[in-house]
Amino acid sequence: MDKKHLAVKYIKEKMNGKTFLTYKEIAEITGYHPKYILKLKKDLINDNITFVHGNKNRVPSNVMPEEEKKKIIDLYKKSNVSIRKFSKFYNKRSYSCIYNLLKENNLIKSHK
């Protein structure tokens, strides 16, 4: 049983009068902040508690399209400049984004 299910179980027991734990003690047992325990209690009362994050299984909005990745790789293969100069030239993505893409495609030698 994960922490959130355990916290909800203790909160339900507290609300039904089956335990004498305080909300602070429930927070200490589960590792959550006492304010979050009170938020969970409010969600239980309003019957809108969820155990799965709302963004789970969604594609991030800032993910780079495959066409752009291919374009960057092709451009870099044709160039003779450093990654820093290339990223300034490309200017649509950050240096780290371009660096990670090129490293992922084995176009950069790792330093050891």
Secondary structure, DSSP 4 states (H G I P E B T S, - for coil): --HHHHHHHHHHHHHTTS----HHHHHHHHT--HHHHHHHHHHHHHT---SS-TTTTPPPTTPPPHHHHHHHHHHHHH--S-HHHHHHHH-SS-HHHHHHHHHHTT-SPPP-
